[in-house]
Amino acid sequence: MEGKETEGMLKMTTDKRQQKRSRSDREEERDRLSELPDCVVLHIMEFMDTKYAVQTCVLSKRWKDLWKRLTYRGFNTTLFNNVVKFNKFVSGVLSGRDGSVSLLNLEFTRRGMAEPKLFNRLMKYAVLHNVQQFTVSLNLSFRQSFEFRPYIFSCESLTFLKLSFNSFDTSIVALPGSLNMPALKSLQVEAVSFTARDNDYAEPFSTCNVLNTLILDGCSLHKDAKFLSISNSSLSSLTISGSFEGGASKIALSTPNLSSLTVTGHNNHTISSACNLSFLEEVTIDTLGYTLFPNTDLLIISWLQVLTNVKILRLYSGTLLTILRDISNPVSVSTQPPCFVQLKSLILENQPSADISFEQLKRAVEYLLQNSPQRRID
């Protein structure tokens, strides 16, 4: 009797364990993702590429229309075998989205030859659906023209805009004379040209009332424009990166609250200022300032004479070598070195491509600081 009772108890214990295990297995097999509310699922889908987000429509009836309510979309040709499939996909997404939902963030990367019709449709759609962040990268290297319709430059909801064009001719994409984007805080443009309005000045940024950050990369002046006026009282950070394609421009600053300025690349722009830049905290110059361009003697020195209120000055060795070359020029005899009235720190960065000796470094520093009233500078 005792043996049978023990056997029965063991069987009951085994059955209970199997029941617990089966319940645990069922819990693991349960589709927990489907139990999440739509808002959480949509947030997860925002991190997916658009191609894969759209493919979730085949999972179940619930997933069929979820992608249509996404507020972020990214289109990238690297995930498609050919241009036709990519263009068809983009058009299908724009047509299939829920038009009542704002498209807050849009990214468009086109590696091959860009189609202006599709791109202009994309810009127009973004503006009509309250886009806030818009990032574009297009290859225009082998195009002689591109029908660029400036829908985006009258977008009232836009806060961030990055337009990057890979082109040997910066005049292909010409920005309008005025950018009517009242909410824009950050603007980065590459290989575009600026159009003059009523006079010789191109002054596109004065109507961007809350613009904080501006990056100009390889840009130029369009046709009859002779000056680029960067006029904006809210601008605090400015980067000017030059290129061979962009050429040389005359840049006039009217930026009283500018705190950071970076000048890089093959840069031979002349820079002047209508204000004393009293809030200028940091300046970085990483450019030769003269490579392959004529009539650029003392160019970097002329920049520094405009930036004398800077507190932290960062110069790279290629820049220092250019300064040394310039002060060896007889033309420099009649030119006074800059007088840095608030300079607290001078940072010198060495580059392998422009190695500088200790004696050269010492000579450059002595020249730069000889008119500075500060006796002690880190």
NORRAMO-V631240 format. One line per field, one symbol per residue. ss: DSSP state (~ for helix, > for strand, _ for the rest). psi: psi as a letter, one per 20 degrees, with the letter a starting at -180 (. if undefined). A space follows every 10 residues. Layout:
ss = ???
psi = ???
This chain:
ss = _~~~~~~~~~ ~~~~~~~~~~ ~~~~~~~~~_ _~~~~__~~~ ~~~~~____~ ~~~~~~~~__ _____~~~~_ _>>>>>~~~_ __~~~~~~~~ ~~~~~~____ ____>>>>>> >>>__~~~~~ ~~~~~~~~__ __>>>>>>>_ __________ ~~~~_____> >>>>>>___~ ~~_>>_____ _____>>>>> __>>______ >>________ __>>>>>__> >_____>>>> >_____>>>> >>_______> >>>>_____> >>>>>____> >>>_______ _>>>>>____ ________~~ ~~~~~~____ _>>>>>~~~~ ~~~~~~~__~ ~~~~______ ____>>>>>_ >__>___~~~ ~~~~~~~~~_ ________
psi = ghghgggggh ggggggghgg ghggghhhip nhhiiqqhhg ghgghhiqqh ghghiiiigr hhigjghijq ipppppiijq hrhgggghgg hhghhiqoii pqnhpppopo gbpqohgggh gggggggikl qhpoppoqok hkpiqonopl ghjkoiiphp pooopoqioi igopqrhpom nhiphppppp lrqppqdhbi pomiihinij phppoookrr qpdiphqoon opiiphpppo prrhhhbqqp pppmmhjpip pporanokqp prpirjlijo gpppomqhji ojprlkpkgh hhghhhkijq hpppqqhhgg hgggggiiph hihjpqqqoo ijphpopppq phimpprggg ggggggghjh jpiphop.
